[in-house]
C-alpha cells in the first residue's frame, strides 16, 4: 500500500440518544440529523467531508458504510440522497451496542470484499470546519497504517475542557506527524484539565479512527474475543431488507455494550495518534453550538425567530415559526425554543441539560424523547392539536411517496389537501384529491394516500374516535416493508 493512490472507505456512525442538545435533539431525532451549524445537517456534512477525492493529499473516498438503527434508516438514505451520495451499505443495528460492536460489524462486512481495505471510522455529529486540513491529517495517518498500526486522531486542546476524554502522547507533537499513544485518560476534573493543557502532550479524544480492515479484525480477535463471536454471527446471518442490511438480532443480542476504546484501543500496543489543530467540535452541548456559530461583537448568537435586546455572551435560538423568542438583558444564557418545549439555562450548565431529559422521562413527558415532527420514510407529520377523542395533524408527503395501505379500529379521518395533489384509496375507490378538496375515511376502511406529483403534497388530517394513538393501525401493504410493530 502506498500513499500515492489510497482508497479509503468511510464508516459513519449514525446512532445517538439526543440528550445533550435537548430540546432540538431527542431520541427520536438526534442532533446529527439537524442543521445545527450551517445549512447541511451534521450527518450530511460528515458524509460530504468523506466523499469524492482529495487530489492534494492523494486520497479517494469510496462509498460510505453507515451504521444506524431501524428508526433512522430512512432518514439516513433521504439525507444522503439530498446531497447526491449513494451509500455502499447501510447496516441496521437491532439495538444500540456502543461503538465496539458497530466498528467490528463494519470491518467484518468490508472484509468480505477486501480485507486490505483502509477504513476511516467517524461519528456523524462532529463539526470539522477545515476539510482540507482534515484530509491532510488522514494522509499523515496512512504512514502509521502502512506499518500495521491502529490510528486515532487527537484534537489539540484550546481550553481546560472537563467534558472530553484525553489522549496522553509519548511526547509533545510536532505538526501532524503520528505520535505513539501512552494511554487514554478519562474526563478530568477542572484542576487536572488545567495541568494537562499546560503539559502539551495531552489531546482530546475525538473518537475518529483509521486502520486496515485486517488489522482491526485481528485486534478484536486478540483483545475482545467474547465480542468477536456474536458480532461475526450477526454479520454472517444478516438479511437484506430493501436497500439495507439488517444484522441478525439474536446474535447481536449476545454482544456486549462497549466502546471501541474499552474493547480494543486501551489494550492494543500498536496505537498512533495524529494530532489535529485545525478546528473540531463534537457539539456536545449548547455552549459548543454557541462557540461554533456566528456571534455579534457582544458575543450573542441568534438564529431563527429570536431577538436579543441588550444581551451579552448568550445564545437565543427558536426553531419554531410559531414561537418568537425574545431575550432582554441576558448574560451568559442559552435559550432554545421549539413548538413544544423551551430550554433556558445558564451557559455554564450546558452539560446538565441531560438532567432535564431525565427529569422529563421521570414524569413521562413525551417531550423527553419525541420530536414534534415525526419523520417517516414517506415524509413527516406533526400534531397541531390533540384533544379528547380527536387529533389534528399536518402531513407532508414527498413526491412519488406513498403511505401504507392500512385501516384503524378506533378512528375515522378527514383529509383536506392544502398543497399538491393526493391519490387516495378508500376501499374500492381510488380518486385524485387536489388543493382545497377533502375526503372522508370511515372507521375500518382500507385506505392509503399517495403523492403522484413532482412537488410535496401537504394535507390536514382530522382524526375523530375513541382512540387516536399511532399504534391503532393494521397494515396490509407497504412499499417500505415495515412490519405491524413499526410506525406508520
Helices and strands as residue ranges (DSSP letters): E 6-13, G 31-33, H 42-49, E 53-54, G 55-57, E 59-69, G 70-72, H 73-82, E 89-93, H 98-111, E 118-123, H 131-146, E 150-156, E 166-169, E 179-185, H 190-199, E 202-212, H 213-223, H 225-236, E 239-241, E 244-246, H 249-252, H 260-260, I 261-265, E 271-276, H 286-292, E 301-304, E 306-309, E 315-318, E 325-328, E 333-337, E 342-346, G 347-352, H 353-362, G 366-368, E 373-376, E 379-387, E 390-397, E 405-407, E 411-419, E 422-426, E 429-433, E 438-441, E 447-450, E 457-465, E 474-477
